Amino acid sequence: KNVSKKQADVKVKVKLDNGTLQPAPLTLQNTIYDQEGKQVATQSRSFDLTPQGVQSFEADFKIKNPTLWQGRKNPYLYKIVSRLIRNGKVIDEVVQPLGLRKYEIVAGEGFYLMYGVTRHQDWWGQGSALKNENHDFDLATIMDIGATTVRFAHYQQSDYLYSRCDSLGLIIWAEIPFVNRVSGQEAENARCQL
């Protein structure tokens, strides 16, 4: 929130689940790194994770003078690393890319950063079981025509593809798999996926 060249407010929300029957004494460390790997901010919190059930933990950061994600001109990505530490050892870690950008969609005017194409995740003879080199070929073609966005038609696509689009500076329009046959019973499922 509140993203500008002067500052960006970042909230990290981590959900933890202790599948054992005993409380677990842990430390949750959230660290933000810049694109070069330099630590920008970090927070640690120690607690006993109660058994059974998901618990949420939040950490708020203020990043001063952030490098803004500028699409294809400068697809700058920070990364957030959330580490779970027990007895001084990292027992779990999740890495999440983070691009900082303010944008607005104005009713009746649109979203002006978009110029792009629709992409289906399928190739002749392979269906949707694509390899990373197939995704890279498609992305090279998309970049070659100067697109700034990609609409992934009708369904979720490869995690690899989403990550590559982030690093290339492409805006993604993702959709839920609700297409073609409609029975009239899909409303709750579609709402949940959205």
TORDOVO-603125 format. One record per atom (N, C-alpha, C): residue in three letters; atom name; x, y, z. Coordinates in steps of 0.1 Angstrom, whole numbers. Layout:
<rs>
+-------+-------+-------+-------+-------+
: lumvo : lummi :    c1 :    c2 :    c3 :
+-------+-------+-------+-------+-------+
:   ALA :    CA :     X :     Y :     Z :
...
+-------+-------+-------+-------+-------+
</rs>
This chain:
<rs>
+-------+-------+-------+-------+-------+
: lumvo : lummi :    c1 :    c2 :    c3 :
+-------+-------+-------+-------+-------+
:   LYS :     N :     8 :   -12 :     0 :
:   LYS :    CA :     0 :     0 :     0 :
:   LYS :     C :     9 :    12 :     0 :
:   ASN :     N :     3 :    24 :    -4 :
:   ASN :    CA :     9 :    37 :    -3 :
:   ASN :     C :    23 :    36 :   -10 :
:   VAL :     N :    23 :    31 :   -22 :
:   VAL :    CA :    35 :    30 :   -30 :
:   VAL :     C :    39 :    43 :   -37 :
:   SER :     N :    51 :    48 :   -35 :
:   SER :    CA :    56 :    59 :   -42 :
:   SER :     C :    71 :    58 :   -43 :
:   LYS :     N :    78 :    68 :   -50 :
:   LYS :    CA :    92 :    67 :   -50 :
:   LYS :     C :    99 :    70 :   -37 :
:   LYS :     N :    91 :    75 :   -27 :
:   LYS :    CA :    96 :    78 :   -14 :
:   LYS :     C :    95 :    67 :    -4 :
:   GLN :     N :    84 :    59 :    -6 :
:   GLN :    CA :    82 :    49 :     4 :
:   GLN :     C :    71 :    39 :    -1 :
:   ALA :     N :    72 :    26 :     4 :
:   ALA :    CA :    62 :    16 :     1 :
:   ALA :     C :    59 :     9 :    14 :
:   ASP :     N :    46 :     7 :    17 :
:   ASP :    CA :    42 :    -1 :    29 :
:   ASP :     C :    39 :   -15 :    24 :
:   VAL :     N :    46 :   -25 :    31 :
:   VAL :    CA :    45 :   -39 :    27 :
:   VAL :     C :    40 :   -47 :    39 :
:   LYS :     N :    29 :   -55 :    38 :
:   LYS :    CA :    25 :   -63 :    48 :
:   LYS :     C :    27 :   -78 :    44 :
:   VAL :     N :    34 :   -85 :    52 :
:   VAL :    CA :    37 :   -99 :    50 :
:   VAL :     C :    28 :  -107 :    59 :
:   LYS :     N :    20 :  -116 :    53 :
:   LYS :    CA :    11 :  -125 :    61 :
:   LYS :     C :    16 :  -139 :    59 :
:   VAL :     N :    19 :  -146 :    70 :
:   VAL :    CA :    24 :  -160 :    70 :
:   VAL :     C :    14 :  -169 :    77 :
:   LYS :     N :    10 :  -180 :    71 :
:   LYS :    CA :     1 :  -189 :    78 :
:   LYS :     C :     9 :  -202 :    81 :
:   LEU :     N :     8 :  -206 :    94 :
:   LEU :    CA :    16 :  -217 :    99 :
:   LEU :     C :     6 :  -228 :   105 :
:   ASP :     N :    10 :  -240 :   103 :
:   ASP :    CA :     2 :  -251 :   108 :
:   ASP :     C :    11 :  -261 :   115 :
:   ASN :     N :     9 :  -263 :   128 :
:   ASN :    CA :    16 :  -273 :   135 :
:   ASN :     C :     8 :  -286 :   135 :
:   GLY :     N :    12 :  -296 :   128 :
:   GLY :    CA :     5 :  -308 :   126 :
:   GLY :     C :     8 :  -318 :   137 :
:   THR :     N :    16 :  -314 :   148 :
:   THR :    CA :    19 :  -324 :   159 :
:   THR :     C :     9 :  -322 :   170 :
:   LEU :     N :    10 :  -329 :   181 :
:   LEU :    CA :     1 :  -328 :   192 :
:   LEU :     C :     7 :  -319 :   203 :
:   GLN :     N :    19 :  -314 :   201 :
:   GLN :    CA :    26 :  -306 :   211 :
:   GLN :     C :    29 :  -292 :   206 :
:   PRO :     N :    29 :  -282 :   215 :
:   PRO :    CA :    33 :  -268 :   211 :
:   PRO :     C :    48 :  -268 :   206 :
:   ALA :     N :    51 :  -260 :   196 :
:   ALA :    CA :    64 :  -260 :   191 :
:   ALA :     C :    70 :  -246 :   193 :
:   PRO :     N :    81 :  -245 :   200 :
:   PRO :    CA :    88 :  -232 :   202 :
:   PRO :     C :    95 :  -228 :   190 :
:   LEU :     N :    91 :  -217 :   183 :
:   LEU :    CA :    97 :  -213 :   170 :
:   LEU :     C :   100 :  -198 :   169 :
:   THR :     N :   108 :  -195 :   160 :
:   THR :    CA :   110 :  -181 :   156 :
:   THR :     C :   106 :  -179 :   141 :
:   LEU :     N :    98 :  -170 :   138 :
:   LEU :    CA :    94 :  -166 :   124 :
:   LEU :     C :   102 :  -154 :   120 :
:   GLN :     N :   110 :  -155 :   110 :
:   GLN :    CA :   118 :  -144 :   105 :
:   GLN :     C :   114 :  -140 :    91 :
:   ASN :     N :   109 :  -128 :    89 :
:   ASN :    CA :   106 :  -123 :    75 :
:   ASN :     C :   116 :  -113 :    72 :
:   THR :     N :   123 :  -115 :    60 :
:   THR :    CA :   133 :  -106 :    55 :
:   THR :     C :   130 :  -102 :    41 :
:   ILE :     N :   132 :   -89 :    38 :
:   ILE :    CA :   130 :   -84 :    24 :
:   ILE :     C :   144 :   -81 :    19 :
:   TYR :     N :   147 :   -87 :     7 :
:   TYR :    CA :   160 :   -84 :     0 :
:   TYR :     C :   158 :   -77 :   -13 :
:   ASP :     N :   167 :   -68 :   -17 :
:   ASP :    CA :   166 :   -62 :   -30 :
:   ASP :     C :   171 :   -71 :   -41 :
:   GLN :     N :   170 :   -67 :   -53 :
:   GLN :    CA :   173 :   -75 :   -64 :
:   GLN :     C :   188 :   -80 :   -64 :
:   GLU :     N :   196 :   -73 :   -58 :
:   GLU :    CA :   210 :   -77 :   -57 :
:   GLU :     C :   213 :   -86 :   -45 :
:   GLY :     N :   203 :   -89 :   -37 :
:   GLY :    CA :   205 :   -98 :   -26 :
:   GLY :     C :   208 :   -91 :   -13 :
:   LYS :     N :   208 :   -77 :   -13 :
:   LYS :    CA :   211 :   -70 :    -1 :
:   LYS :     C :   198 :   -69 :     8 :
:   GLN :     N :   200 :   -71 :    21 :
:   GLN :    CA :   189 :   -71 :    30 :
:   GLN :     C :   184 :   -56 :    32 :
:   VAL :     N :   171 :   -55 :    29 :
:   VAL :    CA :   164 :   -42 :    30 :
:   VAL :     C :   158 :   -40 :    44 :
:   ALA :     N :   151 :   -51 :    49 :
:   ALA :    CA :   144 :   -50 :    62 :
:   ALA :     C :   142 :   -64 :    67 :
:   THR :     N :   141 :   -65 :    80 :
:   THR :    CA :   139 :   -79 :    86 :
:   THR :     C :   131 :   -77 :    99 :
:   GLN :     N :   123 :   -87 :   102 :
:   GLN :    CA :   116 :   -88 :   115 :
:   GLN :     C :   116 :  -102 :   120 :
:   SER :     N :   118 :  -104 :   133 :
:   SER :    CA :   117 :  -118 :   139 :
:   SER :     C :   107 :  -117 :   150 :
:   ARG :     N :   101 :  -129 :   152 :
:   ARG :    CA :    91 :  -130 :   162 :
:   ARG :     C :    91 :  -144 :   168 :
:   SER :     N :    93 :  -146 :   181 :
:   SER :    CA :    94 :  -159 :   187 :
:   SER :     C :    80 :  -162 :   194 :
:   PHE :     N :    76 :  -175 :   194 :
:   PHE :    CA :    63 :  -178 :   200 :
:   PHE :     C :    63 :  -194 :   201 :
:   ASP :     N :    53 :  -199 :   208 :
:   ASP :    CA :    50 :  -213 :   208 :
:   ASP :     C :    38 :  -215 :   198 :
:   LEU :     N :    41 :  -222 :   188 :
:   LEU :    CA :    30 :  -225 :   178 :
:   LEU :     C :    21 :  -237 :   184 :
:   THR :     N :     9 :  -233 :   186 :
:   THR :    CA :     0 :  -243 :   192 :
:   THR :     C :    -3 :  -255 :   183 :
:   PRO :     N :    -6 :  -266 :   188 :
:   PRO :    CA :    -9 :  -278 :   179 :
:   PRO :     C :   -22 :  -277 :   173 :
:   GLN :     N :   -23 :  -282 :   160 :
:   GLN :    CA :   -35 :  -284 :   153 :
:   GLN :     C :   -41 :  -270 :   149 :
:   GLY :     N :   -44 :  -268 :   136 :
:   GLY :    CA :   -50 :  -256 :   132 :
:   GLY :     C :   -40 :  -246 :   126 :
:   VAL :     N :   -45 :  -238 :   117 :
:   VAL :    CA :   -37 :  -228 :   110 :
:   VAL :     C :   -37 :  -215 :   118 :
:   GLN :     N :   -26 :  -209 :   120 :
:   GLN :    CA :   -25 :  -196 :   127 :
:   GLN :     C :   -18 :  -186 :   118 :
:   SER :     N :   -22 :  -174 :   118 :
:   SER :    CA :   -17 :  -163 :   109 :
:   SER :     C :    -9 :  -154 :   117 :
:   PHE :     N :     2 :  -149 :   111 :
:   PHE :    CA :    11 :  -140 :   117 :
:   PHE :     C :    14 :  -129 :   106 :
:   GLU :     N :    14 :  -116 :   110 :
:   GLU :    CA :    17 :  -105 :   101 :
:   GLU :     C :    29 :   -97 :   105 :
:   ALA :     N :    36 :   -92 :    95 :
:   ALA :    CA :    47 :   -83 :    98 :
:   ALA :     C :    45 :   -71 :    88 :
:   ASP :     N :    47 :   -59 :    93 :
:   ASP :    CA :    46 :   -47 :    85 :
:   ASP :     C :    59 :   -40 :    83 :
:   PHE :     N :    62 :   -36 :    71 :
:   PHE :    CA :    75 :   -30 :    67 :
:   PHE :     C :    72 :   -17 :    60 :
:   LYS :     N :    81 :    -8 :    62 :
:   LYS :    CA :    82 :     5 :    54 :
:   LYS :     C :    95 :     5 :    46 :
:   ILE :     N :    94 :     4 :    33 :
:   ILE :    CA :   106 :     4 :    25 :
:   ILE :     C :   108 :    19 :    20 :
:   LYS :     N :   119 :    25 :    24 :
:   LYS :    CA :   123 :    38 :    20 :
:   LYS :     C :   129 :    39 :     6 :
:   ASN :     N :   125 :    48 :    -2 :
:   ASN :    CA :   131 :    50 :   -15 :
:   ASN :     C :   131 :    37 :   -23 :
:   PRO :     N :   120 :    31 :   -25 :
:   PRO :    CA :   120 :    18 :   -32 :
:   PRO :     C :   123 :    19 :   -47 :
:   THR :     N :   129 :     9 :   -53 :
:   THR :    CA :   130 :     8 :   -67 :
:   THR :     C :   117 :     3 :   -72 :
:   LEU :     N :   110 :    10 :   -80 :
:   LEU :    CA :    96 :     6 :   -85 :
:   LEU :     C :    97 :    -3 :   -97 :
:   TRP :     N :    88 :   -13 :   -97 :
:   TRP :    CA :    87 :   -22 :  -108 :
:   TRP :     C :    81 :   -14 :  -120 :
:   GLN :     N :    89 :   -13 :  -131 :
:   GLN :    CA :    85 :    -5 :  -142 :
:   GLN :     C :    82 :   -13 :  -155 :
:   GLY :     N :    75 :   -24 :  -153 :
:   GLY :    CA :    72 :   -32 :  -165 :
:   GLY :     C :    84 :   -36 :  -172 :
:   ARG :     N :    84 :   -36 :  -185 :
:   ARG :    CA :    95 :   -40 :  -194 :
:   ARG :     C :   107 :   -31 :  -193 :
:   LYS :     N :   105 :   -18 :  -189 :
:   LYS :    CA :   116 :    -9 :  -188 :
:   LYS :     C :   125 :   -13 :  -176 :
:   ASN :     N :   120 :   -17 :  -165 :
:   ASN :    CA :   128 :   -21 :  -153 :
:   ASN :     C :   119 :   -30 :  -145 :
:   PRO :     N :   119 :   -43 :  -148 :
:   PRO :    CA :   111 :   -53 :  -140 :
:   PRO :     C :   118 :   -56 :  -127 :
:   TYR :     N :   120 :   -47 :  -118 :
:   TYR :    CA :   127 :   -48 :  -106 :
:   TYR :     C :   119 :   -56 :   -96 :
:   LEU :     N :   125 :   -67 :   -91 :
:   LEU :    CA :   119 :   -75 :   -81 :
:   LEU :     C :   127 :   -76 :   -68 :
:   TYR :     N :   120 :   -73 :   -57 :
:   TYR :    CA :   126 :   -76 :   -44 :
:   TYR :     C :   122 :   -91 :   -41 :
:   LYS :     N :   126 :   -96 :   -30 :
:   LYS :    CA :   121 :  -109 :   -26 :
:   LYS :     C :   119 :  -109 :   -11 :
:   ILE :     N :   109 :  -116 :    -7 :
:   ILE :    CA :   106 :  -118 :     7 :
:   ILE :     C :   109 :  -132 :    11 :
:   VAL :     N :   117 :  -134 :    21 :
:   VAL :    CA :   121 :  -148 :    26 :
:   VAL :     C :   115 :  -149 :    40 :
:   SER :     N :   106 :  -159 :    41 :
:   SER :    CA :   100 :  -162 :    54 :
:   SER :     C :   106 :  -175 :    59 :
:   ARG :     N :   113 :  -174 :    70 :
:   ARG :    CA :   120 :  -186 :    76 :
:   ARG :     C :   114 :  -190 :    89 :
:   LEU :     N :   112 :  -202 :    91 :
:   LEU :    CA :   108 :  -208 :   104 :
:   LEU :     C :   120 :  -214 :   111 :
:   ILE :     N :   123 :  -210 :   123 :
:   ILE :    CA :   136 :  -214 :   129 :
:   ILE :     C :   132 :  -221 :   142 :
:   ARG :     N :   139 :  -232 :   145 :
:   ARG :    CA :   137 :  -240 :   157 :
:   ARG :     C :   151 :  -244 :   162 :
:   ASN :     N :   154 :  -240 :   175 :
:   ASN :    CA :   167 :  -243 :   181 :
:   ASN :     C :   178 :  -238 :   172 :
:   GLY :     N :   177 :  -226 :   166 :
:   GLY :    CA :   188 :  -221 :   158 :
:   GLY :     C :   189 :  -226 :   144 :
:   LYS :     N :   180 :  -236 :   140 :
:   LYS :    CA :   181 :  -241 :   126 :
:   LYS :     C :   169 :  -238 :   118 :
:   VAL :     N :   171 :  -234 :   106 :
:   VAL :    CA :   159 :  -232 :    97 :
:   VAL :     C :   153 :  -245 :    93 :
:   ILE :     N :   140 :  -246 :    97 :
:   ILE :    CA :   133 :  -259 :    94 :
:   ILE :     C :   123 :  -257 :    82 :
:   ASP :     N :   120 :  -245 :    78 :
:   ASP :    CA :   112 :  -243 :    67 :
:   ASP :     C :   115 :  -229 :    61 :
:   GLU :     N :   113 :  -227 :    48 :
:   GLU :    CA :   116 :  -214 :    42 :
:   GLU :     C :   107 :  -213 :    30 :
:   VAL :     N :   102 :  -201 :    28 :
:   VAL :    CA :    94 :  -198 :    16 :
:   VAL :     C :    99 :  -185 :    10 :
:   VAL :     N :   102 :  -184 :    -3 :
:   VAL :    CA :   107 :  -173 :   -10 :
:   VAL :     C :    96 :  -168 :   -19 :
:   GLN :     N :    92 :  -155 :   -18 :
:   GLN :    CA :    82 :  -149 :   -26 :
:   GLN :     C :    87 :  -136 :   -33 :
:   PRO :     N :    86 :  -135 :   -46 :
:   PRO :    CA :    90 :  -123 :   -53 :
:   PRO :     C :    81 :  -112 :   -50 :
:   LEU :     N :    86 :   -99 :   -51 :
:   LEU :    CA :    78 :   -88 :   -47 :
:   LEU :     C :    82 :   -76 :   -56 :
:   GLY :     N :    72 :   -72 :   -64 :
:   GLY :    CA :    74 :   -60 :   -73 :
:   GLY :     C :    66 :   -49 :   -67 :
:   LEU :     N :    71 :   -37 :   -66 :
:   LEU :    CA :    64 :   -25 :   -60 :
:   LEU :     C :    60 :   -16 :   -71 :
:   ARG :     N :    47 :   -13 :   -72 :
:   ARG :    CA :    42 :    -5 :   -82 :
:   ARG :     C :    28 :     0 :   -78 :
:   LYS :     N :    25 :    13 :   -81 :
:   LYS :    CA :    12 :    18 :   -79 :
:   LYS :     C :     5 :    18 :   -93 :
:   TYR :     N :    -8 :    13 :   -93 :
:   TYR :    CA :   -15 :    14 :  -106 :
:   TYR :     C :   -30 :    15 :  -102 :
:   GLU :     N :   -38 :    20 :  -111 :
:   GLU :    CA :   -52 :    22 :  -109 :
:   GLU :     C :   -60 :    18 :  -121 :
:   ILE :     N :   -71 :    12 :  -119 :
:   ILE :    CA :   -81 :     9 :  -129 :
:   ILE :     C :   -92 :    19 :  -128 :
:   VAL :     N :   -94 :    27 :  -137 :
:   VAL :    CA :  -104 :    38 :  -136 :
:   VAL :     C :  -117 :    34 :  -145 :
:   ALA :     N :  -128 :    33 :  -138 :
:   ALA :    CA :  -141 :    29 :  -145 :
:   ALA :     C :  -143 :    39 :  -157 :
:   GLY :     N :  -146 :    33 :  -168 :
:   GLY :    CA :  -149 :    41 :  -180 :
:   GLY :     C :  -136 :    46 :  -188 :
:   GLU :     N :  -124 :    44 :  -182 :
:   GLU :    CA :  -112 :    48 :  -188 :
:   GLU :     C :  -103 :    36 :  -191 :
:   GLY :     N :  -102 :    27 :  -181 :
:   GLY :    CA :   -94 :    15 :  -183 :
:   GLY :     C :   -81 :    14 :  -176 :
:   PHE :     N :   -73 :     5 :  -180 :
:   PHE :    CA :   -60 :     2 :  -174 :
:   PHE :     C :   -49 :     4 :  -185 :
:   TYR :     N :   -42 :    15 :  -184 :
:   TYR :    CA :   -34 :    20 :  -196 :
:   TYR :     C :   -21 :    13 :  -198 :
:   LEU :     N :   -16 :     5 :  -188 :
:   LEU :    CA :    -4 :    -2 :  -190 :
:   LEU :     C :    -5 :   -14 :  -199 :
:   MET :     N :   -17 :   -18 :  -203 :
:   MET :    CA :   -19 :   -30 :  -210 :
:   MET :     C :   -18 :   -29 :  -225 :
:   TYR :     N :    -9 :   -37 :  -231 :
:   TYR :    CA :    -9 :   -38 :  -246 :
:   TYR :     C :    -3 :   -52 :  -248 :
:   GLY :     N :   -12 :   -61 :  -252 :
:   GLY :    CA :    -7 :   -75 :  -252 :
:   GLY :     C :   -15 :   -85 :  -260 :
:   VAL :     N :   -13 :   -97 :  -256 :
:   VAL :    CA :   -19 :  -109 :  -263 :
:   VAL :     C :   -25 :  -119 :  -253 :
:   THR :     N :   -32 :  -128 :  -259 :
:   THR :    CA :   -38 :  -139 :  -251 :
:   THR :     C :   -29 :  -151 :  -254 :
:   ARG :     N :   -26 :  -159 :  -244 :
:   ARG :    CA :   -18 :  -171 :  -245 :
:   ARG :     C :   -24 :  -183 :  -239 :
:   HIS :     N :   -26 :  -194 :  -247 :
:   HIS :    CA :   -30 :  -207 :  -242 :
:   HIS :     C :   -18 :  -215 :  -239 :
:   GLN :     N :   -18 :  -223 :  -228 :
:   GLN :    CA :    -7 :  -232 :  -225 :
:   GLN :     C :    -9 :  -245 :  -232 :
:   ASP :     N :    -7 :  -245 :  -245 :
:   ASP :    CA :    -8 :  -258 :  -253 :
:   ASP :     C :     0 :  -257 :  -266 :
:   TRP :     N :     6 :  -267 :  -270 :
:   TRP :    CA :    14 :  -268 :  -282 :
:   TRP :     C :     9 :  -281 :  -289 :
:   TRP :     N :     9 :  -280 :  -303 :
:   TRP :    CA :     6 :  -292 :  -311 :
:   TRP :     C :    14 :  -304 :  -307 :
:   GLY :     N :     7 :  -315 :  -304 :
:   GLY :    CA :    14 :  -327 :  -301 :
:   GLY :     C :    18 :  -329 :  -287 :
:   GLN :     N :    17 :  -318 :  -279 :
:   GLN :    CA :    20 :  -319 :  -265 :
:   GLN :     C :     9 :  -315 :  -255 :
:   GLY :     N :    -2 :  -309 :  -261 :
:   GLY :    CA :   -13 :  -305 :  -252 :
:   GLY :     C :    -8 :  -295 :  -243 :
:   SER :     N :   -12 :  -296 :  -230 :
:   SER :    CA :    -8 :  -286 :  -220 :
:   SER :     C :     4 :  -291 :  -212 :
:   ALA :     N :    10 :  -302 :  -215 :
:   ALA :    CA :    22 :  -307 :  -208 :
:   ALA :     C :    35 :  -301 :  -214 :
:   LEU :     N :    36 :  -288 :  -212 :
:   LEU :    CA :    48 :  -281 :  -218 :
:   LEU :     C :    60 :  -282 :  -209 :
:   LYS :     N :    71 :  -280 :  -216 :
:   LYS :    CA :    84 :  -279 :  -209 :
:   LYS :     C :    87 :  -264 :  -208 :
:   ASN :     N :    97 :  -261 :  -199 :
:   ASN :    CA :   101 :  -247 :  -197 :
:   ASN :     C :   106 :  -241 :  -210 :
:   GLU :     N :   112 :  -248 :  -219 :
:   GLU :    CA :   117 :  -243 :  -232 :
:   GLU :     C :   105 :  -239 :  -241 :
:   ASN :     N :    94 :  -246 :  -239 :
:   ASN :    CA :    82 :  -242 :  -247 :
:   ASN :     C :    77 :  -228 :  -242 :
:   HIS :     N :    76 :  -227 :  -229 :
:   HIS :    CA :    72 :  -214 :  -223 :
:   HIS :     C :    81 :  -203 :  -227 :
:   ASP :     N :    95 :  -206 :  -226 :
:   ASP :    CA :   104 :  -195 :  -230 :
:   ASP :     C :   103 :  -191 :  -245 :
:   PHE :     N :   100 :  -201 :  -253 :
:   PHE :    CA :    98 :  -197 :  -268 :
:   PHE :     C :    86 :  -188 :  -269 :
:   ASP :     N :    75 :  -192 :  -262 :
:   ASP :    CA :    63 :  -183 :  -263 :
:   ASP :     C :    66 :  -169 :  -258 :
:   LEU :     N :    73 :  -168 :  -246 :
:   LEU :    CA :    76 :  -155 :  -240 :
:   LEU :     C :    85 :  -147 :  -249 :
:   ALA :     N :    95 :  -154 :  -256 :
:   ALA :    CA :   103 :  -146 :  -265 :
:   ALA :     C :    95 :  -140 :  -276 :
:   THR :     N :    86 :  -148 :  -281 :
:   THR :    CA :    77 :  -142 :  -292 :
:   THR :     C :    69 :  -131 :  -287 :
:   ILE :     N :    63 :  -132 :  -275 :
:   ILE :    CA :    55 :  -121 :  -269 :
:   ILE :     C :    64 :  -109 :  -267 :
:   MET :     N :    76 :  -111 :  -262 :
:   MET :    CA :    85 :   -99 :  -260 :
:   MET :     C :    88 :   -93 :  -273 :
:   ASP :     N :    90 :  -101 :  -283 :
:   ASP :    CA :    94 :   -96 :  -297 :
:   ASP :     C :    84 :   -87 :  -303 :
:   ILE :     N :    71 :   -89 :  -300 :
:   ILE :    CA :    61 :   -80 :  -306 :
:   ILE :     C :    59 :   -68 :  -297 :
:   GLY :     N :    66 :   -67 :  -286 :
:   GLY :    CA :    65 :   -55 :  -277 :
:   GLY :     C :    53 :   -55 :  -267 :
:   ALA :     N :    48 :   -66 :  -264 :
:   ALA :    CA :    36 :   -67 :  -255 :
:   ALA :     C :    41 :   -63 :  -241 :
:   THR :     N :    31 :   -57 :  -233 :
:   THR :    CA :    34 :   -53 :  -219 :
:   THR :     C :    26 :   -62 :  -210 :
:   THR :     N :    16 :   -70 :  -216 :
:   THR :    CA :     8 :   -78 :  -208 :
:   THR :     C :     4 :   -91 :  -215 :
:   VAL :     N :     1 :  -101 :  -207 :
:   VAL :    CA :    -4 :  -114 :  -213 :
:   VAL :     C :   -16 :  -119 :  -206 :
:   ARG :     N :   -26 :  -122 :  -214 :
:   ARG :    CA :   -39 :  -128 :  -208 :
:   ARG :     C :   -37 :  -143 :  -209 :
:   PHE :     N :   -37 :  -150 :  -197 :
:   PHE :    CA :   -37 :  -164 :  -197 :
:   PHE :     C :   -51 :  -169 :  -197 :
:   ALA :     N :   -55 :  -174 :  -209 :
:   ALA :    CA :   -69 :  -176 :  -212 :
:   ALA :     C :   -74 :  -189 :  -205 :
:   HIS :     N :   -85 :  -187 :  -197 :
:   HIS :    CA :   -94 :  -197 :  -192 :
:   HIS :     C :   -89 :  -206 :  -181 :
:   TYR :     N :   -76 :  -205 :  -177 :
:   TYR :    CA :   -72 :  -215 :  -166 :
:   TYR :     C :   -58 :  -210 :  -161 :
:   GLN :     N :   -54 :  -215 :  -150 :
:   GLN :    CA :   -41 :  -212 :  -144 :
:   GLN :     C :   -31 :  -219 :  -153 :
:   GLN :     N :   -19 :  -214 :  -153 :
:   GLN :    CA :    -8 :  -219 :  -161 :
:   GLN :     C :     4 :  -222 :  -152 :
:   SER :     N :    15 :  -226 :  -158 :
:   SER :    CA :    27 :  -231 :  -151 :
:   SER :     C :    32 :  -220 :  -141 :
:   ASP :     N :    36 :  -224 :  -129 :
:   ASP :    CA :    42 :  -215 :  -120 :
:   ASP :     C :    55 :  -209 :  -126 :
:   TYR :     N :    62 :  -217 :  -134 :
:   TYR :    CA :    74 :  -212 :  -141 :
:   TYR :     C :    71 :  -200 :  -149 :
:   LEU :     N :    59 :  -201 :  -156 :
:   LEU :    CA :    55 :  -190 :  -166 :
:   LEU :     C :    52 :  -177 :  -158 :
:   TYR :     N :    45 :  -178 :  -147 :
:   TYR :    CA :    42 :  -167 :  -139 :
:   TYR :     C :    55 :  -160 :  -134 :
:   SER :     N :    64 :  -168 :  -129 :
:   SER :    CA :    77 :  -162 :  -124 :
:   SER :     C :    85 :  -155 :  -135 :
:   ARG :     N :    85 :  -161 :  -147 :
:   ARG :    CA :    92 :  -155 :  -158 :
:   ARG :     C :    86 :  -142 :  -163 :
:   CYS :     N :    72 :  -142 :  -163 :
:   CYS :    CA :    66 :  -129 :  -166 :
:   CYS :     C :    69 :  -118 :  -156 :
:   ASP :     N :    70 :  -121 :  -143 :
:   ASP :    CA :    74 :  -112 :  -133 :
:   ASP :     C :    87 :  -106 :  -136 :
:   SER :     N :    97 :  -115 :  -139 :
:   SER :    CA :   111 :  -111 :  -141 :
:   SER :     C :   113 :  -103 :  -155 :
:   LEU :     N :   104 :  -106 :  -164 :
:   LEU :    CA :   104 :   -99 :  -177 :
:   LEU :     C :    97 :   -86 :  -177 :
:   GLY :     N :    89 :   -83 :  -167 :
:   GLY :    CA :    81 :   -71 :  -166 :
:   GLY :     C :    68 :   -71 :  -173 :
:   LEU :     N :    63 :   -83 :  -175 :
:   LEU :    CA :    49 :   -85 :  -181 :
:   LEU :     C :    38 :   -85 :  -171 :
:   ILE :     N :    28 :   -77 :  -173 :
:   ILE :    CA :    16 :   -78 :  -165 :
:   ILE :     C :     8 :   -90 :  -169 :
:   ILE :     N :     3 :   -97 :  -159 :
:   ILE :    CA :    -5 :  -109 :  -162 :
:   ILE :     C :   -20 :  -107 :  -159 :
:   TRP :     N :   -28 :  -112 :  -168 :
:   TRP :    CA :   -43 :  -112 :  -166 :
:   TRP :     C :   -46 :  -127 :  -165 :
:   ALA :     N :   -48 :  -132 :  -153 :
:   ALA :    CA :   -50 :  -146 :  -150 :
:   ALA :     C :   -65 :  -148 :  -148 :
:   GLU :     N :   -70 :  -160 :  -153 :
:   GLU :    CA :   -84 :  -163 :  -152 :
:   GLU :     C :   -86 :  -176 :  -145 :
:   ILE :     N :   -98 :  -178 :  -140 :
:   ILE :    CA :  -102 :  -191 :  -134 :
:   ILE :     C :  -106 :  -200 :  -145 :
:   PRO :     N :  -106 :  -213 :  -143 :
:   PRO :    CA :  -110 :  -223 :  -154 :
:   PRO :     C :  -125 :  -224 :  -155 :
:   PHE :     N :  -132 :  -214 :  -159 :
:   PHE :    CA :  -146 :  -214 :  -161 :
:   PHE :     C :  -149 :  -210 :  -175 :
:   VAL :     N :  -151 :  -220 :  -184 :
:   VAL :    CA :  -152 :  -218 :  -198 :
:   VAL :     C :  -160 :  -229 :  -204 :
:   ASN :     N :  -166 :  -227 :  -215 :
:   ASN :    CA :  -173 :  -237 :  -223 :
:   ASN :     C :  -186 :  -242 :  -217 :
:   ARG :     N :  -186 :  -253 :  -211 :
:   ARG :    CA :  -198 :  -260 :  -206 :
:   ARG :     C :  -202 :  -254 :  -192 :
:   VAL :     N :  -214 :  -250 :  -191 :
:   VAL :    CA :  -219 :  -244 :  -178 :
:   VAL :     C :  -232 :  -251 :  -174 :
:   SER :     N :  -232 :  -256 :  -162 :
:   SER :    CA :  -244 :  -263 :  -157 :
:   SER :     C :  -253 :  -255 :  -149 :
:   GLY :     N :  -248 :  -243 :  -144 :
:   GLY :    CA :  -256 :  -235 :  -135 :
:   GLY :     C :  -253 :  -238 :  -120 :
:   GLN :     N :  -245 :  -248 :  -118 :
:   GLN :    CA :  -241 :  -252 :  -104 :
:   GLN :     C :  -227 :  -247 :  -100 :
:   GLU :     N :  -221 :  -238 :  -108 :
:   GLU :    CA :  -207 :  -235 :  -106 :
:   GLU :     C :  -205 :  -222 :   -98 :
:   ALA :     N :  -216 :  -215 :   -94 :
:   ALA :    CA :  -214 :  -202 :   -88 :
:   ALA :     C :  -205 :  -201 :   -76 :
:   GLU :     N :  -208 :  -210 :   -66 :
:   GLU :    CA :  -200 :  -210 :   -54 :
:   GLU :     C :  -185 :  -213 :   -57 :
:   ASN :     N :  -183 :  -223 :   -65 :
:   ASN :    CA :  -169 :  -227 :   -68 :
:   ASN :     C :  -162 :  -216 :   -75 :
:   ALA :     N :  -168 :  -209 :   -85 :
:   ALA :    CA :  -162 :  -198 :   -92 :
:   ALA :     C :  -159 :  -187 :   -83 :
:   ARG :     N :  -169 :  -184 :   -74 :
:   ARG :    CA :  -167 :  -173 :   -64 :
:   ARG :     C :  -155 :  -176 :   -55 :
:   CYS :     N :  -153 :  -189 :   -51 :
:   CYS :    CA :  -142 :  -193 :   -43 :
:   CYS :     C :  -129 :  -191 :   -50 :
:   GLN :     N :  -128 :  -195 :   -63 :
:   GLN :    CA :  -116 :  -194 :   -71 :
:   GLN :     C :  -112 :  -180 :   -73 :
:   LEU :     N :  -122 :  -171 :   -75 :
:   LEU :    CA :  -119 :  -157 :   -77 :
:   LEU :     C :  -113 :  -151 :   -65 :
+-------+-------+-------+-------+-------+
</rs>
